[in-house]
Amino acid sequence: MKTRQTNFASEALASAQPATAAVSQPSTAGPATRRIYRLVSSERGLRLQQNVEPAPRPGPRQVLVRIEAASLNYRDLLVLRGQLGKVREGLVPLSDGAGRVVATGPEVTRWREDDRVAPIFYPDWSSGPFREAYLASALGGGDSDGVLADLIAVPEEALVRIPDALNFEEAATLPCAAVTAWQALVVRGRLTAGDTVLVQGTGGVALFALQFATALGARVIVLSSSDEKRERATRLGAWATVNYKTTPEWDVEVRKLTGGIGVSHILELGGPATYDRSLRALAAGGKIAQIGVFTGFGPQSNLLRLQLINAGINGINVGSGEQFAAMNEFLVTHRIKPVIDRTFAFEEAQSAYDHLASGRHFGKVVVKL
Ligand SMILES: NC(=O)c1ccc[n+]([C@@H]2O[C@H](COP(=O)([O-])OP(=O)(O)OC[C@H]3O[C@@H](n4cnc5c(N)ncnc54)[C@H](OP(=O)(O)O)[C@@H]3O)[C@@H](O)[C@H]2O)c1
């Protein structure tokens, strides 16, 4: 377990020098420039700005990664809208990407050129328990640059190897959405065959949860506002689906579907407007994985019911590099492929954001670099 509490992302920024600076020699020089997006202030709030800049060079214990694809999460909309607090002017957005090692600093021991890797969401959380000090290092938010650039310098501990079975676009969907679903259901939820799971919607976290839970032999109920998406969820393995728009009392329906018992696991993605129903849909002894904020950051429900039914809540905040690596093995064993809704070109990054904001997607939205 690591005891050091430095912020790797800040370290990366501090030691990622422009190509012209005199730094220790990496294994190869790497390209001279990079294509990059930064968030800049405008009259209407933050906006994406595309730049070409000198490429970074890796510091002594850093790796230069050619990012081949990035993916969007709901969080990235919140960052762009300024709903997750202050963002540094010029921040590089997006937490999730995958690519290839193109150069290594002289003290790097874990990686070689051409290794296929993905940065971890909290660069400092490679293993062990979570520490609050890690919060500020989350990629693509606050003060910590993200991955929407075709070259980034990353501390060697802040990467995981991606499965050979996945292409870069697929692997780029994993660091936030998939690891969150993994921590919720497997690491903390201890899901087993025969359990019942409720997921809200058909976005990134929800569909990874559906795939993991189905692979483990659980029965999954999917809520969706679209009947067409419900059919797709069924084809992906959902045991039952409920349209939460046409059946606003979905908690009643979920109890009916489970013979009046309720579900043993709920991925709570909605927040204030869904929480009461989640509590009512939960079985005795069940677990809520508290994850999402679709309906805002407002006050939460009365939790008395949890005590009455011997149930619990796990607060979930993505996961560690160690968890990410274990999840990758599971993906390979169970031949799970991430569900990609649509891939946009680098120049169309704004359209990728707009598509995610429209809610039309089923699964992940990707940007190819
Ligand atoms: N705590 C963490 O570590 C963590 C990590 C990742 C994500 N999150 C949070 O988890 C949530 C999911 O993120 P994501 O990136 O997977 O989102 P996403 O891919 O953008 O998912 C969007 C989909 O969610 C569904 N949805 C929206 N509002 C809903 C509601 N009120 N009830 C039920 N479903 C609803 C819709 O599905 P249909 O179109 O099928 O209706 C929508 O298309 C977000 O709130 C995000 O901030 C938290």
The ligand as an SDF file (V2000), in Angstrom:
LIG
                    3D

 48 52  0  0  0  0  0  0  0  0999 V2000
  -19.9040    8.1630   -8.1720 N   0  0  0  0  0  0  0  0  0  0  0  0
  -19.1480    7.8630   -9.2290 C   0  0  0  0  0  0  0  0  0  0  0  0
  -18.0140    7.4300   -9.1170 O   0  0  0  0  0  0  0  0  0  0  0  0
  -19.7230    8.0160  -10.5940 C   0  0  0  0  0  0  0  0  0  0  0  0
  -19.0570    7.4700  -11.6920 C   0  0  0  0  0  0  0  0  0  0  0  0
  -19.6550    7.5350  -12.9490 C   0  0  0  0  0  0  0  0  0  0  0  0
  -20.8870    8.1610  -13.0760 C   0  0  0  0  0  0  0  0  0  0  0  0
  -21.4810    8.7190  -11.9910 N   0  0  0  0  0  0  0  0  0  0  0  0
  -22.8120    9.3060  -12.0980 C   0  0  0  0  0  0  0  0  0  0  0  0
  -23.6890    8.2540  -12.4800 O   0  0  0  0  0  0  0  0  0  0  0  0
  -24.6710    8.7220  -13.3780 C   0  0  0  0  0  0  0  0  0  0  0  0
  -24.5540    7.9360  -14.6620 C   0  0  0  0  0  0  0  0  0  0  0  0
  -23.4230    8.4020  -15.3980 O   0  0  0  0  0  0  0  0  0  0  0  0
  -23.1990    7.9280  -16.8910 P   0  0  0  0  0  0  0  0  0  0  0  0
  -21.9480    8.5840  -17.3610 O   0  0  0  0  0  0  0  0  0  0  0  0
  -23.3290    6.4600  -17.0010 O   0  0  0  0  0  0  0  0  0  0  0  0
  -24.4660    8.6110  -17.6000 O   0  0  0  0  0  0  0  0  0  0  0  0
  -24.9630    8.5640  -19.0960 P   0  0  0  0  0  0  0  0  0  0  0  0
  -24.1670    7.5790  -19.8700 O   0  0  0  0  0  0  0  0  0  0  0  0
  -25.0080    9.9560  -19.6290 O   0  0  0  0  0  0  0  0  0  0  0  0
  -26.4610    8.0180  -18.9510 O   0  0  0  0  0  0  0  0  0  0  0  0
  -27.5470    8.7360  -19.4420 C   0  0  0  0  0  0  0  0  0  0  0  0
  -28.7940    7.8920  -19.3580 C   0  0  0  0  0  0  0  0  0  0  0  0
  -29.2490    7.7500  -18.0080 O   0  0  0  0  0  0  0  0  0  0  0  0
  -30.6450    7.6450  -17.9740 C   0  0  0  0  0  0  0  0  0  0  0  0
  -31.2720    8.6020  -17.0640 N   0  0  0  0  0  0  0  0  0  0  0  0
  -31.1930    9.9380  -17.0570 C   0  0  0  0  0  0  0  0  0  0  0  0
  -31.9870   10.4480  -16.0970 N   0  0  0  0  0  0  0  0  0  0  0  0
  -32.5770    9.3900  -15.4850 C   0  0  0  0  0  0  0  0  0  0  0  0
  -33.5210    9.2480  -14.4380 C   0  0  0  0  0  0  0  0  0  0  0  0
  -34.0300   10.3080  -13.8200 N   0  0  0  0  0  0  0  0  0  0  0  0
  -33.9020    7.9930  -14.0800 N   0  0  0  0  0  0  0  0  0  0  0  0
  -33.3930    6.9060  -14.6890 C   0  0  0  0  0  0  0  0  0  0  0  0
  -32.5000    6.9940  -15.7070 N   0  0  0  0  0  0  0  0  0  0  0  0
  -32.1230    8.2120  -16.0870 C   0  0  0  0  0  0  0  0  0  0  0  0
  -31.1450    7.8290  -19.3890 C   0  0  0  0  0  0  0  0  0  0  0  0
  -31.3870    6.5120  -19.9050 O   0  0  0  0  0  0  0  0  0  0  0  0
  -32.6290    6.2010  -20.8800 P   0  0  0  0  0  0  0  0  0  0  0  0
  -32.3540    6.9960  -22.1120 O   0  0  0  0  0  0  0  0  0  0  0  0
  -32.5710    4.7430  -21.0900 O   0  0  0  0  0  0  0  0  0  0  0  0
  -33.8530    6.6620  -20.1580 O   0  0  0  0  0  0  0  0  0  0  0  0
  -29.9720    8.5050  -20.0770 C   0  0  0  0  0  0  0  0  0  0  0  0
  -29.9240    8.2280  -21.4410 O   0  0  0  0  0  0  0  0  0  0  0  0
  -24.4400   10.2250  -13.4800 C   0  0  0  0  0  0  0  0  0  0  0  0
  -25.2320   10.9000  -12.5380 O   0  0  0  0  0  0  0  0  0  0  0  0
  -22.9710   10.3850  -13.1450 C   0  0  0  0  0  0  0  0  0  0  0  0
  -22.6760   11.6600  -12.6510 O   0  0  0  0  0  0  0  0  0  0  0  0
  -20.9210    8.6640  -10.7630 C   0  0  0  0  0  0  0  0  0  0  0  0
  1  2  1  0
  2  3  2  0
  2  4  1  0
  4  5  1  0
  4 48  2  0
  5  6  2  0
  6  7  1  0
  7  8  2  0
  8  9  1  0
  8 48  1  0
  9 10  1  0
  9 46  1  0
 10 11  1  0
 11 12  1  0
 11 44  1  0
 12 13  1  0
 13 14  1  0
 14 15  2  0
 14 16  1  0
 14 17  1  0
 17 18  1  0
 18 19  2  0
 18 20  1  0
 18 21  1  0
 21 22  1  0
 22 23  1  0
 23 24  1  0
 23 42  1  0
 24 25  1  0
 25 26  1  0
 25 36  1  0
 26 27  1  0
 26 35  1  0
 27 28  2  0
 28 29  1  0
 29 30  1  0
 29 35  2  0
 30 31  1  0
 30 32  2  0
 32 33  1  0
 33 34  2  0
 34 35  1  0
 36 37  1  0
 36 42  1  0
 37 38  1  0
 38 39  2  0
 38 40  1  0
 38 41  1  0
 42 43  1  0
 44 45  1  0
 44 46  1  0
 46 47  1  0
M  CHG  2   8   1  16  -1
M  END
$$$$
